[in-house]
Amino acid sequence: MLCSFGCREAHRKRSSTNRSVAYYRTKEGRDKKRTQNGKRVGGHKGKGPPAPGEEKGGECPWTTRMVGHVRMVTSLIERRRVSLREIREMLRRVVRQQSLGKRKRIDYIMGHLNRASP
């Protein structure tokens, strides 16, 4: 019989959190978390060499394979040959743009309305 207060689900969530906390307190867990956090900021910050196909020199955080795919798709859409330099410049421009998540929604809307009033 299930508890109407959701005790089973609360216990399951609490147990999952406890397992996760215990894992990330181990050396293996800390190393894995460091690697995951490094991937999130766009660079390879974990231990060991970068993955195969990853750009060198920190100039472009995207893999060569991904840039090649974006180049092929862009060439098909624009019906012309697009150079790797153009794709890298486009990706840098896109990444420089601030996302909606960095500001409150109302500030984003007001800024947009002030720039392009109807």
MDAnalysis code that builds the backbone (N, CA, C; Angstrom):
import MDAnalysis as mda
import numpy as np

u = mda.Universe.empty(354, n_residues=118, atom_resindex=np.repeat(np.arange(118), 3), trajectory=True)
u.add_TopologyAttr("name", ["N", "CA", "C"] * 118)
u.add_TopologyAttr("resid", np.arange(1, 119))
u.add_TopologyAttr("resname", ["MET", "LEU", "CYS", "SER", "PHE", "GLY", "CYS", "ARG", "GLU", "ALA", "HIS", "ARG", "LYS", "ARG", "SER", "SER", "THR", "ASN", "ARG", "SER", "VAL", "ALA", "TYR", "TYR", "ARG", "THR", "LYS", "GLU", "GLY", "ARG", "ASP", "LYS", "LYS", "ARG", "THR", "GLN", "ASN", "GLY", "LYS", "ARG", "VAL", "GLY", "GLY", "HIS", "LYS", "GLY", "LYS", "GLY", "PRO", "PRO", "ALA", "PRO", "GLY", "GLU", "GLU", "LYS", "GLY", "GLY", "GLU", "CYS", "PRO", "TRP", "THR", "THR", "ARG", "MET", "VAL", "GLY", "HIS", "VAL", "ARG", "MET", "VAL", "THR", "SER", "LEU", "ILE", "GLU", "ARG", "ARG", "ARG", "VAL", "SER", "LEU", "ARG", "GLU", "ILE", "ARG", "GLU", "MET", "LEU", "ARG", "ARG", "VAL", "VAL", "ARG", "GLN", "GLN", "SER", "LEU", "GLY", "LYS", "ARG", "LYS", "ARG", "ILE", "ASP", "TYR", "ILE", "MET", "GLY", "HIS", "LEU", "ASN", "ARG", "ALA", "SER", "PRO"])
u.atoms.positions = np.array([
    [0.839, -1.193, 0.000],
    [0.000, 0.000, 0.000],
    [0.882, 1.254, 0.000],
    [0.562, 2.209, -0.858],
    [1.347, 3.421, -0.982],
    [0.888, 4.471, 0.019],
    [1.851, 5.212, 0.534],
    [1.550, 6.289, 1.468],
    [1.017, 7.490, 0.680],
    [-0.041, 8.086, 1.113],
    [-0.642, 9.212, 0.395],
    [0.167, 10.497, 0.557],
    [1.155, 10.484, 1.437],
    [1.957, 11.682, 1.669],
    [3.239, 11.694, 0.830],
    [3.455, 10.659, 0.030],
    [4.634, 10.620, -0.830],
    [5.907, 10.214, -0.108],
    [5.781, 9.437, 0.967],
    [6.954, 9.039, 1.757],
    [7.921, 8.180, 0.942],
    [7.399, 7.290, 0.118],
    [8.272, 6.404, -0.657],
    [9.157, 7.226, -1.595],
    [8.568, 8.180, -2.290],
    [9.347, 8.997, -3.217],
    [10.340, 9.884, -2.474],
    [9.938, 10.434, -1.343],
    [10.847, 11.263, -0.551],
    [12.039, 10.437, -0.069],
    [11.788, 9.203, 0.363],
    [12.871, 8.325, 0.821],
    [13.808, 7.988, -0.345],
    [13.238, 7.726, -1.520],
    [14.041, 7.407, -2.694],
    [14.943, 8.583, -3.062],
    [14.402, 9.795, -3.061],
    [15.196, 10.978, -3.385],
    [16.296, 11.209, -2.355],
    [15.958, 11.059, -1.076],
    [16.930, 11.260, -0.003],
    [18.072, 10.241, -0.118],
    [17.716, 8.978, -0.409],
    [18.732, 7.930, -0.569],
    [19.634, 8.223, -1.766],
    [19.059, 8.692, -2.855],
    [19.833, 9.026, -4.046],
    [20.816, 10.152, -3.736],
    [20.354, 11.173, -3.039],
    [21.222, 12.285, -2.666],
    [22.360, 11.807, -1.773],
    [22.052, 10.946, -0.804],
    [23.087, 10.427, 0.098],
    [24.135, 9.624, -0.667],
    [23.694, 8.808, -1.639],
    [24.644, 8.037, -2.447],
    [25.537, 8.970, -3.257],
    [24.937, 10.001, -3.849],
    [25.688, 10.947, -4.665],
    [26.708, 11.706, -3.813],
    [26.303, 12.169, -2.656],
    [27.207, 12.897, -1.763],
    [28.373, 12.005, -1.350],
    [28.075, 10.770, -0.993],
    [29.127, 9.835, -0.585],
    [30.114, 9.594, -1.731],
    [29.611, 9.450, -2.952],
    [30.489, 9.206, -4.104],
    [31.397, 10.404, -4.369],
    [30.833, 11.605, -4.383],
    [31.625, 12.778, -4.723],
    [32.585, 13.190, -3.615],
    [32.511, 12.551, -2.451],
    [33.497, 12.784, -1.396],
    [34.711, 11.880, -1.545],
    [34.631, 10.878, -2.402],
    [35.781, 10.007, -2.653],
    [36.719, 10.693, -3.642],
    [37.968, 10.237, -3.718],
    [38.941, 10.817, -4.653],
    [38.457, 10.668, -6.097],
    [37.954, 9.478, -6.431],
    [37.453, 9.229, -7.787],
    [36.305, 10.192, -8.120],
    [35.400, 10.388, -7.174],
    [34.259, 11.279, -7.387],
    [34.680, 12.731, -7.549],
    [35.663, 13.176, -6.736],
    [36.145, 14.561, -6.859],
    [36.804, 14.791, -8.216],
    [37.602, 13.800, -8.674],
    [38.245, 13.927, -9.983],
    [37.208, 13.996, -11.103],
    [36.184, 13.150, -11.002],
    [35.145, 13.140, -12.031],
    [34.394, 14.477, -12.046],
    [34.081, 14.998, -10.867],
    [33.357, 16.268, -10.780],
    [34.208, 17.412, -11.335],
    [35.505, 17.391, -11.075],
    [36.404, 18.415, -11.596],
    [36.389, 18.387, -13.127],
    [36.418, 17.184, -13.694],
    [36.373, 17.046, -15.151],
    [35.039, 17.554, -15.707],
    [33.935, 17.195, -15.039],
    [32.612, 17.649, -15.494],
    [32.508, 19.163, -15.435],
    [32.995, 19.772, -14.365],
    [32.945, 21.227, -14.239],
    [33.809, 21.887, -15.309],
    [34.943, 21.283, -15.643],
    [35.799, 21.821, -16.690],
    [35.123, 21.805, -18.041],
    [34.356, 20.763, -18.308],
    [33.621, 20.684, -19.577],
    [32.537, 21.751, -19.632],
    [31.923, 22.033, -18.511],
    [30.816, 22.988, -18.494],
    [31.269, 24.388, -18.867],
    [32.450, 24.801, -18.477],
    [32.906, 26.149, -18.792],
    [33.516, 26.236, -20.173],
    [33.528, 25.136, -20.923],
    [33.944, 25.194, -22.312],
    [35.380, 24.781, -22.575],
    [36.122, 24.425, -21.575],
    [37.497, 23.994, -21.796],
    [37.762, 22.670, -21.119],
    [38.894, 22.066, -21.437],
    [39.261, 20.796, -20.837],
    [40.087, 21.107, -19.603],
    [39.491, 21.001, -18.417],
    [40.175, 21.338, -17.186],
    [40.515, 20.102, -16.352],
    [40.064, 18.939, -16.789],
    [40.307, 17.722, -16.035],
    [41.733, 17.239, -16.207],
    [42.086, 16.174, -15.485],
    [43.423, 15.609, -15.598],
    [43.540, 14.812, -16.884],
    [44.735, 14.761, -17.411],
    [44.978, 13.965, -18.600],
    [44.923, 14.799, -19.861],
    [45.290, 14.186, -20.980],
    [45.315, 14.917, -22.252],
    [43.911, 15.191, -22.767],
    [43.751, 16.205, -23.626],
    [42.435, 16.482, -24.195],
    [41.976, 15.334, -25.090],
    [40.689, 15.245, -25.278],
    [40.109, 14.181, -26.097],
    [40.560, 14.330, -27.547],
    [40.624, 13.221, -28.306],
    [41.012, 13.310, -29.712],
    [40.052, 14.203, -30.485],
    [40.595, 15.040, -31.352],
    [39.769, 15.935, -32.159],
    [39.491, 17.251, -31.481],
    [39.942, 17.411, -30.239],
    [39.708, 18.659, -29.527],
    [40.719, 19.702, -29.991],
    [40.281, 20.942, -30.142],
    [41.164, 21.994, -30.631],
    [42.285, 22.246, -29.631],
    [43.452, 22.618, -30.115],
    [44.593, 22.885, -29.257],
    [44.800, 24.384, -29.129],
    [45.470, 24.801, -28.059],
    [45.828, 26.204, -27.895],
    [44.740, 27.041, -27.258],
    [43.613, 26.487, -26.892],
    [42.551, 27.227, -26.238],
    [41.895, 28.252, -27.146],
    [42.246, 28.258, -28.416],
    [41.718, 29.244, -29.342],
    [40.243, 28.999, -29.634],
    [39.864, 27.759, -29.784],
    [38.499, 27.408, -30.145],
    [38.093, 26.173, -29.326],
    [37.106, 26.276, -28.440],
    [36.784, 25.159, -27.552],
    [35.995, 24.029, -28.207],
    [35.676, 24.132, -29.493],
    [34.869, 23.114, -30.145],
    [35.755, 22.066, -30.799],
    [35.241, 20.860, -30.908],
    [36.004, 19.794, -31.545],
    [36.047, 20.022, -33.049],
    [37.094, 19.525, -33.661],
    [37.265, 19.656, -35.111],
    [36.096, 19.011, -35.840],
    [35.634, 17.893, -35.304],
    [34.525, 17.171, -35.932],
    [33.241, 18.010, -35.929],
    [32.974, 18.680, -34.807],
    [31.769, 19.502, -34.722],
    [31.855, 20.698, -35.674],
    [33.030, 21.338, -35.720],
    [33.205, 22.491, -36.614],
    [33.020, 22.052, -38.065],
    [33.536, 20.878, -38.401],
    [33.367, 20.355, -39.759],
    [31.907, 20.102, -40.097],
    [31.164, 19.588, -39.121],
    [29.739, 19.325, -39.342],
    [28.978, 20.640, -39.541],
    [29.250, 21.623, -38.686],
    [28.588, 22.925, -38.811],
    [28.935, 23.554, -40.159],
    [30.192, 23.387, -40.595],
    [30.609, 23.931, -41.891],
    [29.821, 23.293, -43.030],
    [29.660, 21.956, -42.973],
    [28.939, 21.256, -44.034],
    [27.471, 21.705, -44.080],
    [26.828, 21.767, -42.914],
    [25.418, 22.160, -42.865],
    [25.244, 23.604, -43.341],
    [26.130, 24.486, -42.897],
    [26.054, 25.893, -43.314],
    [26.257, 26.023, -44.825],
    [27.204, 25.255, -45.366],
    [27.438, 25.285, -46.818],
    [26.200, 24.836, -47.581],
    [25.521, 23.808, -47.059],
    [24.305, 23.336, -47.725],
    [23.189, 24.376, -47.660],
    [23.053, 25.012, -46.512],
    [21.995, 26.015, -46.345],
    [22.259, 27.234, -47.232],
    [23.501, 27.713, -47.238],
    [23.829, 28.921, -47.998],
    [24.143, 28.646, -49.462],
    [24.228, 27.378, -49.831],
    [24.528, 26.969, -51.202],
    [25.824, 27.581, -51.720],
    [26.850, 27.569, -50.852],
    [28.191, 28.027, -51.203],
    [29.180, 27.372, -50.256],
    [30.454, 27.377, -50.624],
    [31.482, 26.809, -49.749],
    [31.790, 27.810, -48.640],
    [31.727, 27.341, -47.408],
    [32.007, 28.185, -46.252],
    [33.329, 27.716, -45.655],
    [34.229, 28.643, -45.384],
    [35.552, 28.264, -44.874],
    [35.492, 27.973, -43.375],
    [36.482, 27.225, -42.896],
    [36.581, 26.941, -41.465],
    [36.754, 28.228, -40.669],
    [37.485, 29.185, -41.225],
    [37.693, 30.467, -40.548],
    [36.349, 31.174, -40.316],
    [35.478, 31.159, -41.328],
    [34.162, 31.791, -41.187],
    [33.344, 31.110, -40.087],
    [33.405, 29.777, -40.052],
    [32.634, 29.036, -39.052],
    [33.144, 29.347, -37.654],
    [34.473, 29.360, -37.487],
    [35.033, 29.660, -36.158],
    [34.666, 31.066, -35.712],
    [34.713, 32.030, -36.626],
    [34.326, 33.403, -36.290],
    [32.856, 33.466, -35.902],
    [32.012, 32.749, -36.638],
    [30.579, 32.723, -36.337],
    [30.346, 32.135, -34.946],
    [31.024, 31.019, -34.637],
    [30.847, 30.385, -33.328],
    [31.328, 31.293, -32.202],
    [32.436, 31.972, -32.408],
    [32.926, 32.910, -31.371],
    [31.920, 34.032, -31.134],
    [31.340, 34.545, -32.222],
    [30.341, 35.614, -32.100],
    [29.127, 35.134, -31.313],
    [28.672, 33.933, -31.618],
    [27.480, 33.385, -30.955],
    [27.749, 33.169, -29.472],
    [28.923, 32.669, -29.138],
    [29.245, 32.388, -27.740],
    [29.397, 33.672, -26.947],
    [29.838, 34.753, -27.588],
    [30.000, 36.029, -26.886],
    [28.668, 36.635, -26.473],
    [27.594, 36.276, -27.156],
    [26.290, 36.856, -26.840],
    [25.833, 36.404, -25.468],
    [25.278, 37.314, -24.697],
    [24.773, 36.946, -23.387],
    [23.423, 36.266, -23.530],
    [23.228, 35.243, -22.734],
    [21.966, 34.526, -22.802],
    [20.930, 35.197, -21.907],
    [19.700, 34.785, -22.070],
    [18.596, 35.301, -21.271],
    [18.802, 34.952, -19.797],
    [19.480, 33.852, -19.521],
    [19.657, 33.390, -18.155],
    [20.543, 34.267, -17.301],
    [21.307, 35.175, -17.881],
    [22.215, 36.012, -17.105],
    [21.530, 37.258, -16.535],
    [20.344, 37.553, -17.024],
    [19.611, 38.712, -16.519],
    [18.203, 38.286, -16.125],
    [17.564, 39.121, -15.329],
    [16.159, 38.859, -15.013],
    [15.344, 39.027, -16.279],
    [14.269, 38.300, -16.387],
    [13.460, 38.307, -17.604],
    [12.937, 39.708, -17.937],
    [12.494, 40.436, -16.929],
    [11.943, 41.768, -17.174],
    [13.020, 42.710, -17.699],
    [14.262, 42.577, -17.194],
    [15.362, 43.416, -17.681],
    [15.665, 43.106, -19.140],
    [15.601, 41.825, -19.489],
    [15.846, 41.419, -20.873],
    [14.778, 42.022, -21.793],
    [13.526, 41.909, -21.393],
    [12.417, 42.410, -22.213],
    [12.499, 43.922, -22.356],
    [12.754, 44.625, -21.250],
    [12.831, 46.087, -21.304],
    [14.008, 46.545, -22.171],
    [15.133, 45.868, -22.053],
    [16.286, 46.207, -22.887],
    [15.977, 46.017, -24.356],
    [15.272, 44.926, -24.667],
    [14.906, 44.663, -26.064],
    [13.911, 45.709, -26.571],
    [12.950, 46.080, -25.751],
    [11.957, 47.082, -26.162],
    [12.609, 48.459, -26.344],
    [13.550, 48.794, -25.463],
    [14.209, 50.090, -25.586],
    [15.082, 50.154, -26.840],
    [15.672, 49.027, -27.235],
    [16.515, 49.005, -28.432],
    [15.684, 49.047, -29.707],
    [14.586, 48.315, -29.729],
    [13.781, 48.212, -30.941],
    [12.330, 48.535, -30.606],
    [12.049, 49.792, -30.321],
    [10.683, 50.152, -29.961],
    [9.771, 50.052, -31.180],
    [8.505, 49.651, -30.954],
    [7.567, 49.450, -32.084],
    [7.142, 50.713, -32.769],
])
